[in-house]
């Protein structure tokens, strides 16, 4: 996993949303979405669960 991917994952965990993570990292929200999709596919796991209006790590993501 690349450092940028780890930064994105950590920002989502901290902020609870892809949009807020993107803002915090000064990157676009679609870039965050694509990165999560790519990492999920690469490791064949669902990284986040949508709980209400907040993203949280799934059991596999932990």
C-alpha positions, 0 to 999 in steps of 0.5 A, a space after each residue: 500500500 502506498 503512503 498516499 493511500 494510507 493517508 487517505 484511509 487515516 483521514 477518512 477514519 478521522 473525519 468520517 467522510 470522504 468529502 471531509 477527508 478530501 478537504 483535509 488532504 487538499 485533494 478531490 473527493 473523486 480521487 479519495 473515492 477511486 483510491 478506496 475502491 482501488 484498495 478494496 479491490 486490491 485486497 478483496 475486502 470492504 474497507 468502510 461501512 456506511 453508518 448513518 452519514 458517517 463512514 467507519 472501518 468495517 471488520 475487514 478494514 480493521 
